[in-house]
Amino acid sequence: MDIIEFQSEIIMGKEVRIWFPDGSCCFADTIDDLTVTEKYAERYEVVEPIYLNDGIMRVAIIDADLIGRERHRFPNLASEKLSAYWKDQGAMVELKLNYKNLEEYDQVYISKVFTDTPFPENIHETDRIHLGGTGFFFDQAPNLPDEIEHHMPDYHLYDGWINREMARIEADCEKRGKEFRRSYYEGQFKEYLEYSIGFLTRGCFRKCGFCVNQKYDHVFEHSPLDEFYDPSRRKICLLDDNFFGYGRGWKPLLQELIDTGRPFKFKQGLDERILTDERCKLLFNSNYDSDYTFAFDNIADYDLIEQKLAMIRKYTKTNYIRFYVLVGFESTDAQDIESAFKRIELLIRYKCIPYIMRYAGKDYAPWEHSEYKGMYITLSRWCNQVSLFKKLSIRQFAEKQQSFSKSDKMCAPMRYLTEFEEKHPEIAEKYFDICWRDTVL
């Protein structure tokens, strides 16, 4: 980046858009924010501003999850494809970080993945404003037009936002007298900076009732790897719904990934129920990135999952195997809590990490209205903090939380476990003291 451009006058209290030559943009809401951006301009390869000329088509891209979810840190692929397409048409594309002044744009595209991401009720679809994603339409989300869906993503759409966040972090470190380690703080943006992202296949034959992926009843090839693979990026992230469900076609696609030499991962997880020795041998000997991710959604699959866990352990001893564990879908009673513990115990036995997924439909999360809401929260806090889960049983986790309390009263996790144990001592006796650390393969 050699230059930044300010779209509007630099005056106190007026939003300022800071444009970069590739069409990406960040914001300075006040003169103080602008000062931060200018102060660190040299380090972020920007110089003095100039003003934009009129007459250029203006397109706003809004990632609703980025705005509405404080800790959200994953690029919206549809937004990146829309950005790349419109830049090719000569438009000035802006990653817009609020919902103000939408009337200033020729086209506005708003993408939302999560149903519970907050969104202004007064914004509706028009001939200029376009809404997309499962967050708006659940399992009926419309497809992008082919010329956009199969366009190389704009992997620099978020650059301006990242630069602004890094400048803000650096300024905060300086203010507090804390060392600013760029590589450390930049790690939270790794999905934006390091990965080529896309789908090799789409669809799933499972059609699980809790899943938004209901549109297709089979797995099919969606795009070639070179449609979204940028060799300048270090890693590859696949968003496929059920990669191994693609009949005999999975093997050449997996081999093509391996042949790139790049670390890769299937972020949405893989279907362990259809693992075979051939698939395990190729998968677990590849240059895989981060955790191998699977799912253990249904207790009815217990025996099959145990068989597949034994198969997995024939090919790898890695501790980086994670299973999503769905709770609160079939019921929200003590039986569902016991089901969760039973699945967790099996995963611990094979040295795998559970990740609790509390079911939430489009407009309703049943677990929030359960008698055992506190247990669902405690299970999630225990399992989903991996560093604690690996060292503590759920009882020890509650005791640790209690040790931090400055009150004589029970802390919330301890209270929830105590109440549950009083009602269901047989479940507590069986599962409250199991610990991942104590298991040896």
HELIX and SHEET records of a PDB file:
HELIX    1   1 ILE A   31  LYS A   39  1                                   9    
HELIX    2   2 ALA A   64  GLY A   68  1                                   5    
HELIX    3   3 LEU A   77  ASP A   88  1                                  12    
HELIX    4   4 LEU A  102  GLU A  104  5                                   3    
HELIX    5   5 THR A  134  PHE A  137  1                                   4    
HELIX    6   6 PHE A  138  GLN A  140  5                                   3    
HELIX    7   7 ASP A  146  GLU A  149  1                                   4    
HELIX    8   8 ASP A  159  ARG A  176  1                                  18    
HELIX    9   9 ARG A  182  GLU A  186  1                                   5    
HELIX   10  10 GLY A  187  PHE A  189  5                                   3    
HELIX   11  11 LYS A  190  LEU A  193  1                                   4    
HELIX   12  12 LEU A  225  GLU A  227  5                                   3    
HELIX   13  13 PHE A  243  GLY A  245  5                                   3    
HELIX   14  14 GLY A  247  GLY A  249  5                                   3    
HELIX   15  15 TRP A  250  ASP A  259  1                                  10    
HELIX   16  16 GLU A  272  ILE A  274  5                                   3    
HELIX   17  17 ASP A  277  LEU A  283  1                                   7    
HELIX   18  18 ILE A  299  ASP A  301  5                                   3    
HELIX   19  19 TYR A  302  TYR A  315  1                                  14    
HELIX   20  20 ALA A  334  ARG A  349  1                                  16    
HELIX   21  21 PRO A  366  HIS A  369  5                                   4    
HELIX   22  22 LYS A  373  CYS A  383  1                                  11    
HELIX   23  23 VAL A  386  PHE A  389  1                                   4    
HELIX   24  24 ILE A  394  SER A  403  1                                  10    
HELIX   25  25 ALA A  412  LYS A  423  1                                  12    
HELIX   26  26 PRO A  425  TYR A  431  1                                   7    
HELIX   27  27 TRP A  436  ASP A  438  5                                   3    
SHEET    1   A 4 CYS A  25  ALA A  28  0                                        
SHEET    2   A 4 VAL A  16  TRP A  19 -1                                        
SHEET    3   A 4 ILE A   4  PHE A   6 -1                                        
SHEET    4   A 4 PRO A  49  TYR A  51  1                                        
SHEET    1   B 4 MET A  92  LEU A  95  0                                        
SHEET    2   B 4 ARG A  58  ASP A  63  1                                        
SHEET    3   B 4 GLN A 107  SER A 111  1                                        
SHEET    4   B 4 ILE A 129  GLY A 132  1                                        
SHEET    1   C 3 TYR A 195  GLY A 198  0                                        
SHEET    2   C 3 LYS A 235  LEU A 238  1                                        
SHEET    3   C 3 PHE A 264  PHE A 266  1                                        
SHEET    1   D 2 THR A 201  ARG A 202  0                                        
SHEET    2   D 2 PHE A 220  GLU A 221 -1                                        
SHEET    1   E 3 TYR A 292  ALA A 295  0                                        
SHEET    2   E 3 ILE A 321  VAL A 327  1                                        
SHEET    3   E 3 ILE A 353  ARG A 358  1                                        
END                                                                             
